[in-house]
Amino acid sequence: MKSLLDLVAENIGFEKEGVRLFLKAINNGQELNQFILEKMTNNLVLAKNPKALSKQALHLSILVAMEVAQDDIYWENEDTVKVTKAKLFNIIDGNTLIRKYGQDLDLAFINLRGAQLKGADLRGVNLNNSDLQGADLERANLKGSSLIGTNLQGCNLTEANLFGANLTKADLRRANLRRAELRKAILNGTALRGAELWGANIWGIDLKDSFSEGVDLSRADTRGS
């Protein structure tokens, strides 16, 4: 499974020797301009993964790729590094990157609230314990994805492919799952209250361990469920 950092490096052509690449999330264009104008490249805390990035900004639409010499790193753990200085290498639209190249990507603990991921190829993605509340995932391909404990409240999953997805303890309350493909999905402890399942294919799905009380299944394909 590929990390977000590896994906960024691959897409911006980062292949320098003796330096490492890290990321910083920026909330908006104004904050980005301030970051650039004030040359805020010294004594930074930079991220190594989506979990750390999600603590830096409300969403990941703007990612700044920073190159750092090994000697300029004075502390690091599994999530972040502290550096004495860094150089801005590139600026990336995080949502667009994930939408295009999200297949088999490790995005556990990421914050993608309200993200525009319509038609995204997210086959096999790891979105465990992530926050995608209100995201637009219409016609997204999430086949075989892992969404354990993921917040999907109010998501637009119209015609999304969730074939074989692991939705254990995921929160799908008020999600739009009209005409979604859910065959062989795992829904143990999944919250479905208020979800729209009109025309959804839940053929053979075991719903007894999901919180589906009050969900209208009259127009879903429930054969074998």
C-alpha positions as CSV (number, residue, x, y, z in Angstrom):
1,M,0.0,0.0,0.0
2,K,1.4,3.4,-1.0
3,S,1.7,6.3,1.5
4,L,0.5,9.8,0.7
5,L,4.0,11.1,0.9
6,D,5.2,8.6,-1.7
7,L,2.4,9.6,-4.0
8,V,3.2,13.3,-3.7
9,A,6.9,12.6,-4.4
10,E,6.0,10.5,-7.4
11,N,3.7,13.1,-8.9
12,I,6.0,16.1,-8.5
13,G,9.1,14.2,-9.6
14,F,11.0,14.4,-6.3
15,E,14.2,12.3,-6.7
16,K,16.9,14.3,-4.9
17,E,19.6,12.6,-3.0
18,G,20.6,13.7,0.5
19,V,17.3,15.4,1.2
20,R,13.9,14.2,2.3
21,L,10.4,15.4,1.4
22,F,7.7,16.3,4.0
23,L,4.3,18.0,3.8
24,K,2.5,21.0,5.3
25,A,-1.3,21.5,5.0
26,I,-2.6,25.0,4.4
27,N,-6.2,26.1,5.1
28,N,-6.7,28.6,2.3
29,G,-5.1,30.8,-0.4
30,Q,-4.6,33.7,2.0
31,E,-2.7,31.6,4.5
32,L,-0.6,30.2,1.6
33,N,0.3,33.7,0.4
34,Q,1.3,34.7,3.9
35,F,3.4,31.5,4.2
36,I,5.3,32.3,1.0
37,L,5.7,36.1,1.5
38,E,6.9,35.7,5.1
39,K,9.3,32.9,4.0
40,M,8.0,30.7,6.8
41,T,10.5,27.9,6.1
42,N,12.5,27.9,9.4
43,N,11.8,26.0,12.6
44,L,8.8,24.2,11.1
45,V,6.8,21.2,12.2
46,L,6.1,19.1,9.1
47,A,3.9,16.1,8.5
48,K,4.8,12.6,7.4
49,N,1.3,11.2,7.1
50,P,-2.4,12.1,6.7
51,K,-3.0,11.9,10.5
52,A,-0.5,14.7,11.1
53,L,-1.7,16.8,8.2
54,S,-5.2,16.7,9.5
55,K,-4.0,18.4,12.7
56,Q,-2.5,21.3,10.6
57,A,-5.5,22.3,8.5
58,L,-9.3,21.8,8.4
59,H,-9.0,20.1,5.0
60,L,-6.2,19.0,2.6
61,S,-7.0,21.0,-0.5
62,I,-3.6,22.8,-0.3
63,L,-0.5,20.7,0.4
64,V,3.0,22.3,0.5
65,A,5.8,19.9,-0.3
66,M,9.0,20.9,1.6
67,E,12.5,19.5,1.0
68,V,14.7,19.1,4.0
69,A,18.3,18.1,4.4
70,Q,18.9,15.3,6.8
71,D,21.2,17.5,9.0
72,D,18.4,20.1,9.4
73,I,16.1,17.5,11.1
74,Y,16.4,17.8,14.9
75,W,13.5,15.7,16.0
76,E,11.0,13.3,14.5
77,N,8.5,10.6,15.4
78,E,6.2,8.4,13.3
79,D,3.9,11.3,12.4
80,T,5.9,14.6,12.3
81,V,9.4,16.1,12.0
82,K,10.8,19.3,13.4
83,V,13.3,21.1,11.2
84,T,15.6,24.0,11.5
85,K,15.0,25.0,7.9
86,A,13.3,23.8,4.8
87,K,12.8,24.7,1.2
88,L,9.5,25.0,-0.6
89,F,9.5,22.5,-3.4
90,N,6.0,22.4,-4.8
91,I,2.3,23.1,-4.0
92,I,-0.3,20.4,-4.6
93,D,-4.1,20.2,-4.6
94,G,-4.5,17.4,-2.2
95,N,-8.1,16.6,-3.1
96,T,-7.4,16.4,-6.8
97,L,-4.4,14.2,-6.2
98,I,-6.4,11.8,-4.1
99,R,-9.3,11.8,-6.6
100,K,-7.0,10.8,-9.4
101,Y,-4.5,8.5,-7.7
102,G,-6.2,7.2,-4.6
103,Q,-6.1,3.5,-5.5
104,D,-4.4,1.4,-2.8
105,L,-3.4,4.5,-0.8
106,D,-3.0,4.6,2.9
107,L,-5.1,7.5,4.1
108,A,-6.0,6.3,7.6
109,F,-7.0,9.1,10.0
110,I,-7.3,11.7,7.2
111,N,-9.7,14.7,7.4
112,L,-11.6,15.0,4.1
113,R,-14.7,16.6,5.4
114,G,-16.7,18.0,2.5
115,A,-14.1,16.9,0.0
116,Q,-15.0,16.8,-3.7
117,L,-14.2,13.2,-4.7
118,K,-16.8,12.6,-7.3
119,G,-15.8,9.7,-9.6
120,A,-12.6,9.1,-7.6
121,D,-10.8,5.8,-8.1
122,L,-10.3,4.7,-4.4
123,R,-10.2,0.9,-4.9
124,G,-8.4,-0.8,-2.0
125,V,-7.9,2.5,-0.2
126,N,-7.4,2.5,3.6
127,L,-9.6,5.2,5.1
128,N,-9.9,3.7,8.5
129,N,-10.9,6.1,11.3
130,S,-11.1,9.0,8.8
131,D,-13.5,11.9,8.7
132,L,-15.4,12.3,5.3
133,Q,-18.5,13.8,6.7
134,G,-20.4,15.6,3.9
135,A,-17.9,14.5,1.2
136,D,-19.1,14.1,-2.4
137,L,-18.3,10.5,-3.4
138,E,-20.9,10.2,-6.2
139,R,-19.8,7.3,-8.5
140,A,-16.6,6.8,-6.6
141,N,-15.0,3.4,-6.9
142,L,-14.4,2.1,-3.3
143,K,-14.3,-1.5,-4.2
144,G,-12.5,-3.5,-1.6
145,S,-11.7,-0.4,0.5
146,S,-11.3,-0.4,4.3
147,L,-13.6,2.1,6.0
148,I,-13.5,0.8,9.5
149,G,-14.7,3.4,12.0
150,T,-14.9,6.1,9.3
151,N,-17.3,9.0,9.6
152,L,-19.4,9.1,6.4
153,Q,-22.3,11.0,7.8
154,G,-24.3,12.9,5.1
155,C,-21.9,11.7,2.3
156,N,-23.1,11.6,-1.2
157,L,-22.4,8.0,-2.2
158,T,-24.9,7.9,-5.1
159,E,-24.0,5.1,-7.5
160,A,-20.7,4.5,-5.5
161,N,-19.1,1.1,-5.8
162,L,-18.6,-0.3,-2.3
163,F,-18.4,-4.0,-3.4
164,G,-16.6,-5.9,-0.7
165,A,-15.8,-2.8,1.3
166,N,-15.2,-3.1,5.1
167,L,-17.6,-0.7,6.8
168,T,-17.3,-2.1,10.3
169,K,-18.4,0.5,12.8
170,A,-18.6,3.2,10.0
171,D,-21.1,6.0,10.5
172,L,-23.4,6.3,7.4
173,R,-26.2,8.1,9.1
174,R,-28.1,10.3,6.6
175,A,-25.7,9.2,3.8
176,N,-27.1,9.1,0.2
177,L,-26.6,5.5,-1.0
178,R,-29.0,5.6,-3.9
179,R,-28.2,2.9,-6.5
180,A,-24.9,2.2,-4.6
181,E,-23.2,-1.2,-5.0
182,L,-22.9,-2.9,-1.6
183,R,-22.7,-6.6,-2.4
184,K,-20.3,-8.5,-0.1
185,A,-19.7,-5.3,2.0
186,I,-19.1,-5.8,5.8
187,L,-21.6,-3.8,7.9
188,N,-20.9,-5.0,11.4
189,G,-21.9,-2.3,13.8
190,T,-22.4,0.2,10.9
191,A,-24.8,3.1,11.7
192,L,-27.3,3.5,8.9
193,R,-30.1,5.5,10.5
194,G,-31.5,8.0,8.1
195,A,-29.5,6.6,5.1
196,E,-31.1,6.7,1.7
197,L,-30.8,3.2,0.1
198,W,-33.3,3.6,-2.8
199,G,-32.1,1.2,-5.6
200,A,-29.0,0.2,-3.7
201,N,-27.7,-3.3,-4.3
202,I,-27.4,-4.9,-0.8
203,W,-28.0,-8.4,-2.2
204,G,-26.8,-11.0,0.3
205,I,-25.7,-8.4,2.9
206,D,-26.1,-9.4,6.6
207,L,-27.7,-6.4,8.3
208,K,-28.5,-8.0,11.6
209,D,-25.4,-6.5,13.3
210,S,-25.8,-3.0,11.8
211,F,-27.8,-0.2,13.3
212,S,-30.4,0.0,10.5
213,E,-33.6,0.5,12.6
214,G,-36.0,2.7,10.7
215,V,-34.1,2.5,7.4
216,D,-36.4,2.2,4.4
217,L,-35.2,-0.9,2.5
218,S,-38.4,-1.3,0.5
219,R,-36.8,-0.1,-2.8
220,A,-33.4,-1.6,-2.3
221,D,-32.3,-5.0,-3.7
222,T,-32.3,-7.1,-0.6
223,R,-32.3,-10.6,-2.1
224,G,-30.6,-13.0,0.3
225,S,-30.2,-10.3,3.0
